[in-house]
Amino acid sequence: MALKKKSISSSLEVRFDTKEGRVRNDRQSVFQLVRELVHSQFILADEELTRRLWQDVADREIDIDRVINLMYTCSFHDDDNEMTEVDETYQKTGLVGRMNRQ
């Protein structure tokens, strides 16, 4: 009986790790897309590239408000820690910006 319980626990851990990895990969994909949008829209002012990137956001069914929040709230889009903090705040609360740490 203990052996059966151990195998269930082990399979749950694998599923959790897989889900956590998927979330991390998804977040990195969104961050990369945000970086490309910031570059094309604000630095290059390339309307065609920007239009294609926004279409990619729509095709992937990524939350547009999430992307906009990352684009306008982050000061340094190359800083994964800042982007993660901003994204986690948005994901948890739906609010823009960052949570105040005490």
Buried (B, 14 or more C-beta within 10 A) or exposed (E): EEEEEEEEEEEEEEEEEEEEEEEEEEBEEBBEBBBBBBBBBEEEEEEEBBEEBBEEBEEEEBEEEBBBBBBEBBEEBEEEEBBBBBBEBBEEEEEBEBEEEE
